[in-house]
Amino acid sequence: MASDPTSVAVGDDVRAIAKDKEVTLAPVLSANEDDKIGLSADNRDPTEEELHTLRRVPDKIPWNIYTIAFIELCERFSYYGTTAVFTNFIQQKLPEYSSTGASYDIENGQAGALGLGQRTSFALTTFNSFWQYTMPLFGAWIADSYLGRYRTIGAALMIDILGHIILIIAGLPPVIKNPNGSLGALVIGIVLMGVGTGGFKPNVNPLIVEQLDLERMIVRTLPSGERVIVDPAATASRVYHYFYLFINIGALCGQLGMVYCEHYVGFWLSFTLPTILLCFCPLVMLWGRRRYKRVPPQGSVLGRATKLFLLANKGRWSINPAKTYRQLHDGTFWESVKPSRFDAASRPKWMDFNDAWVDEVRRGFNACAVFLWYPLFWLCYNQSTS
Amino acid sequence: MKVGGVPNDVLTNLNPFALIIMIPLLDLFVYPALRKMRLNPTPLKRIAIGYFVAAGAMIWACVIQYYIYKNSECGNYANGIMADGTERDCARVDISMWAQSGSYILIAFSEIMASITSLEYAHSKAPANMRSMVQSVALFMNAISSAIGFALVSLADDPLLVWNYAVVAILAVFGGCMFWLQMRHLDGQEDELNMLPKGEVGEVVAKAKFDDDEKSDVKA
């Protein structure tokens, strides 16, 4: 065993080896100390070789992760349920025999309310999806800089619920009779709902994975004796897969259910059920008040990152595009703005972070570049869902 | 998606439905098997696969649409609203559910590859104190996509639907290629990037640095 460098040496073996060689060891050799002298294979960083040879497995998933996934399920139910009936609500006329907009026949009937035509309904639903995905920039900024993710989600849920309540009002039979009033309420509802989603979506995505304990790869030995790398990336990947599953359960139930409500009861119910589901979210959040791990906001990190980016660009631009490209890609773009490159006198006042953070920001900017071509991917997705 | 008079309800809900079935299958059987073979498709490779599978879904839809136009009694106006605006009652083109669902299943798979991975990538690559920001940039790409969709809307109706799907497929292939060309240099750095130490921000760091500088100044 000792001749095989990759073999596992546990505490007892160490003592046995020590005895053979008649070396005295400290009286108690805990698992912890084993780690320090590098003889135990458990719970330590993987070596370069192990990174390439050992199987990677996800860590256990703590169950409070599922409660956050449930919150997301309810939120997506409310979003997809509500928006599934928007087109009919705006575009089609109120059926003559109905005051709620219901058609009472999902196969051949046509549910409707405002009768504003295809052009208006397309413009409004496009505005809605544009707004819903622009507001996250604002919600993320608030969370990262000032409120933290937990509180931002809480505030966003309140605005979201308010928006949904206004949508219910827009869908009430006496309000539908007055299309202008109903349209006004609908637009206010959409705007508030967007602000709510904006504060919710970009923050719930990180919040769920922040509940995981493991932050770095470690080597562990399974009961079978196989050594594996427990990988936080694999764990996060698994969490996001089931998170997406929950999103789609919410979306499926919301879309199917609310279309039936629209046809057989009326739009008011298609807007009320999503609101009720959405009200579960703050309750679960309250339950998790002391149970969810929170990462505190650190002031204007976005401001610092922007200043850092601008400083890195300084002096690299020229009228000659080739020269500009060369200077931007000479490999020192981020290196040159690390705080350690400056002395006390030349370092800008706002540079109150360390070199490691600059590396993180560089990685973050690269990640954003990875997303740049995504609109062309989403185009395919939008084609098949609308 | 407009598919020549076939009831839309079931079909549009096929996308979440396919995801609900496929995600556990992948997680419980496919990924463990891949890991046993020591295959860990990196996030960037999965994203690239996502673009091409999405393009495949559009090509599928394009072929189906071509078939609908060819066989519909209303020709290229299979939805029943003719070029002059008059409505005509066109019989549904007989296409099996299975043939049509292919496109939805491909899109669902491409979402697992590209959309779920974007969540992972945004989380693992953002600075710990800017995770929401990077997620929001990923979400913002949806907004840009709606804007491009708005520009392409003139294609999104009879008689141009075949072209509509073809154009979107071409754009997705182009996007996938550009993405891979620009980003492949990051692919080999995956582990290295994930293991970067956490940076520190705030007055504590500034103070410590200030003290360091004081010392080095004294030495100098």
Chai-1 contact restraints between the chains, C-beta under 6 A:
chainA,res_idxA,chainB,res_idxB,connection_type,confidence,min_distance_angstrom,max_distance_angstrom,comment,restraint_id
A,L51,B,D191,contact,1.0,0.0,6.0,A-B,restraint_1
A,R55,B,R35,contact,1.0,0.0,6.0,A-B,restraint_2
A,R56,B,R35,contact,1.0,0.0,6.0,A-B,restraint_3
A,R56,B,N40,contact,1.0,0.0,6.0,A-B,restraint_4
A,T126,B,S146,contact,1.0,0.0,6.0,A-B,restraint_5
A,T126,B,F150,contact,1.0,0.0,6.0,A-B,restraint_6
A,S129,B,S146,contact,1.0,0.0,6.0,A-B,restraint_7
A,F130,B,A143,contact,1.0,0.0,6.0,A-B,restraint_8
A,F130,B,S146,contact,1.0,0.0,6.0,A-B,restraint_9
A,Y133,B,L139,contact,1.0,0.0,6.0,A-B,restraint_10
A,Y133,B,F140,contact,1.0,0.0,6.0,A-B,restraint_11
A,Y133,B,N142,contact,1.0,0.0,6.0,A-B,restraint_12
A,Y133,B,A143,contact,1.0,0.0,6.0,A-B,restraint_13
A,T134,B,A143,contact,1.0,0.0,6.0,A-B,restraint_14
A,P136,B,S136,contact,1.0,0.0,6.0,A-B,restraint_15
A,P136,B,L139,contact,1.0,0.0,6.0,A-B,restraint_16
A,L137,B,S136,contact,1.0,0.0,6.0,A-B,restraint_17
A,L137,B,F140,contact,1.0,0.0,6.0,A-B,restraint_18
A,A140,B,S132,contact,1.0,0.0,6.0,A-B,restraint_19
A,A140,B,M133,contact,1.0,0.0,6.0,A-B,restraint_20
A,A140,B,S136,contact,1.0,0.0,6.0,A-B,restraint_21
A,A143,B,S132,contact,1.0,0.0,6.0,A-B,restraint_22
A,D144,B,M130,contact,1.0,0.0,6.0,A-B,restraint_23
A,D144,B,S132,contact,1.0,0.0,6.0,A-B,restraint_24
A,D144,B,M133,contact,1.0,0.0,6.0,A-B,restraint_25
A,K201,B,L139,contact,1.0,0.0,6.0,A-B,restraint_26
A,P202,B,S132,contact,1.0,0.0,6.0,A-B,restraint_27
A,P202,B,Q135,contact,1.0,0.0,6.0,A-B,restraint_28
A,P202,B,S136,contact,1.0,0.0,6.0,A-B,restraint_29
A,P202,B,L139,contact,1.0,0.0,6.0,A-B,restraint_30
A,N203,B,S132,contact,1.0,0.0,6.0,A-B,restraint_31
A,N205,B,L119,contact,1.0,0.0,6.0,A-B,restraint_32
A,N205,B,Q135,contact,1.0,0.0,6.0,A-B,restraint_33
A,P206,B,H123,contact,1.0,0.0,6.0,A-B,restraint_34
A,P206,B,R131,contact,1.0,0.0,6.0,A-B,restraint_35
A,P206,B,S132,contact,1.0,0.0,6.0,A-B,restraint_36
A,V209,B,H123,contact,1.0,0.0,6.0,A-B,restraint_37
A,A233,B,S124,contact,1.0,0.0,6.0,A-B,restraint_38
A,A233,B,N194,contact,1.0,0.0,6.0,A-B,restraint_39
A,A236,B,E120,contact,1.0,0.0,6.0,A-B,restraint_40
A,A236,B,H123,contact,1.0,0.0,6.0,A-B,restraint_41
A,S237,B,E120,contact,1.0,0.0,6.0,A-B,restraint_42
A,Y240,B,I116,contact,1.0,0.0,6.0,A-B,restraint_43
A,Y240,B,L119,contact,1.0,0.0,6.0,A-B,restraint_44
A,Y240,B,E120,contact,1.0,0.0,6.0,A-B,restraint_45
A,H241,B,I23,contact,1.0,0.0,6.0,A-B,restraint_46
A,H241,B,D27,contact,1.0,0.0,6.0,A-B,restraint_47
A,H241,B,I116,contact,1.0,0.0,6.0,A-B,restraint_48
A,Y244,B,I116,contact,1.0,0.0,6.0,A-B,restraint_49
A,L245,B,I23,contact,1.0,0.0,6.0,A-B,restraint_50
A,N248,B,P16,contact,1.0,0.0,6.0,A-B,restraint_51
A,N248,B,L19,contact,1.0,0.0,6.0,A-B,restraint_52
A,N248,B,I20,contact,1.0,0.0,6.0,A-B,restraint_53
A,A251,B,P16,contact,1.0,0.0,6.0,A-B,restraint_54
A,L252,B,N13,contact,1.0,0.0,6.0,A-B,restraint_55
A,L252,B,P16,contact,1.0,0.0,6.0,A-B,restraint_56
A,Q255,B,N13,contact,1.0,0.0,6.0,A-B,restraint_57
A,L256,B,N13,contact,1.0,0.0,6.0,A-B,restraint_58
A,Q298,B,N129,contact,1.0,0.0,6.0,A-B,restraint_59
A,Q298,B,V201,contact,1.0,0.0,6.0,A-B,restraint_60
A,Q298,B,G202,contact,1.0,0.0,6.0,A-B,restraint_61
A,V301,B,N129,contact,1.0,0.0,6.0,A-B,restraint_62
A,V301,B,M130,contact,1.0,0.0,6.0,A-B,restraint_63
A,L302,B,M133,contact,1.0,0.0,6.0,A-B,restraint_64
A,A344,B,D213,contact,1.0,0.0,6.0,A-B,restraint_65
A,D352,B,V205,contact,1.0,0.0,6.0,A-B,restraint_66
A,D352,B,A206,contact,1.0,0.0,6.0,A-B,restraint_67
A,F353,B,G199,contact,1.0,0.0,6.0,A-B,restraint_68
A,F353,B,V201,contact,1.0,0.0,6.0,A-B,restraint_69
A,F353,B,V205,contact,1.0,0.0,6.0,A-B,restraint_70
A,N354,B,G199,contact,1.0,0.0,6.0,A-B,restraint_71
A,N354,B,E200,contact,1.0,0.0,6.0,A-B,restraint_72
A,N354,B,V205,contact,1.0,0.0,6.0,A-B,restraint_73
A,A356,B,P197,contact,1.0,0.0,6.0,A-B,restraint_74
A,A356,B,G199,contact,1.0,0.0,6.0,A-B,restraint_75
A,W357,B,G199,contact,1.0,0.0,6.0,A-B,restraint_76
A,W357,B,V201,contact,1.0,0.0,6.0,A-B,restraint_77
A,D359,B,L196,contact,1.0,0.0,6.0,A-B,restraint_78
A,E360,B,P127,contact,1.0,0.0,6.0,A-B,restraint_79
A,E360,B,G199,contact,1.0,0.0,6.0,A-B,restraint_80
A,V361,B,P127,contact,1.0,0.0,6.0,A-B,restraint_81
A,R363,B,K125,contact,1.0,0.0,6.0,A-B,restraint_82
A,R363,B,L193,contact,1.0,0.0,6.0,A-B,restraint_83
A,G364,B,A126,contact,1.0,0.0,6.0,A-B,restraint_84
A,G364,B,P127,contact,1.0,0.0,6.0,A-B,restraint_85
A,G364,B,M130,contact,1.0,0.0,6.0,A-B,restraint_86
A,G364,B,V134,contact,1.0,0.0,6.0,A-B,restraint_87
A,N366,B,L186,contact,1.0,0.0,6.0,A-B,restraint_88
A,A367,B,Y121,contact,1.0,0.0,6.0,A-B,restraint_89
A,A367,B,K125,contact,1.0,0.0,6.0,A-B,restraint_90
A,A367,B,V134,contact,1.0,0.0,6.0,A-B,restraint_91
A,C368,B,V137,contact,1.0,0.0,6.0,A-B,restraint_92
A,V370,B,M183,contact,1.0,0.0,6.0,A-B,restraint_93
A,F371,B,V137,contact,1.0,0.0,6.0,A-B,restraint_94
A,F371,B,A138,contact,1.0,0.0,6.0,A-B,restraint_95
A,F371,B,M141,contact,1.0,0.0,6.0,A-B,restraint_96
A,W373,B,G175,contact,1.0,0.0,6.0,A-B,restraint_97
A,W373,B,M178,contact,1.0,0.0,6.0,A-B,restraint_98
A,W373,B,F179,contact,1.0,0.0,6.0,A-B,restraint_99
A,Y374,B,M141,contact,1.0,0.0,6.0,A-B,restraint_100
A,P375,B,M141,contact,1.0,0.0,6.0,A-B,restraint_101
A,P375,B,I144,contact,1.0,0.0,6.0,A-B,restraint_102
A,P375,B,S145,contact,1.0,0.0,6.0,A-B,restraint_103
A,P375,B,I148,contact,1.0,0.0,6.0,A-B,restraint_104
A,L376,B,L171,contact,1.0,0.0,6.0,A-B,restraint_105
A,L376,B,A172,contact,1.0,0.0,6.0,A-B,restraint_106
A,L376,B,G175,contact,1.0,0.0,6.0,A-B,restraint_107
A,F377,B,Y51,contact,1.0,0.0,6.0,A-B,restraint_108
A,F377,B,A54,contact,1.0,0.0,6.0,A-B,restraint_109
A,F377,B,A114,contact,1.0,0.0,6.0,A-B,restraint_110
A,W378,B,N142,contact,1.0,0.0,6.0,A-B,restraint_111
A,W378,B,S145,contact,1.0,0.0,6.0,A-B,restraint_112
A,L379,B,S145,contact,1.0,0.0,6.0,A-B,restraint_113
A,L379,B,V168,contact,1.0,0.0,6.0,A-B,restraint_114
A,C380,B,A54,contact,1.0,0.0,6.0,A-B,restraint_115
A,C380,B,M58,contact,1.0,0.0,6.0,A-B,restraint_116
A,C380,B,V168,contact,1.0,0.0,6.0,A-B,restraint_117
A,C380,B,A172,contact,1.0,0.0,6.0,A-B,restraint_118
A,N382,B,G149,contact,1.0,0.0,6.0,A-B,restraint_119
A,Q383,B,V168,contact,1.0,0.0,6.0,A-B,restraint_120
A,S384,B,M1,contact,1.0,0.0,6.0,A-B,restraint_121
A,S384,B,I107,contact,1.0,0.0,6.0,A-B,restraint_122
A,T385,B,N15,contact,1.0,0.0,6.0,A-B,restraint_123
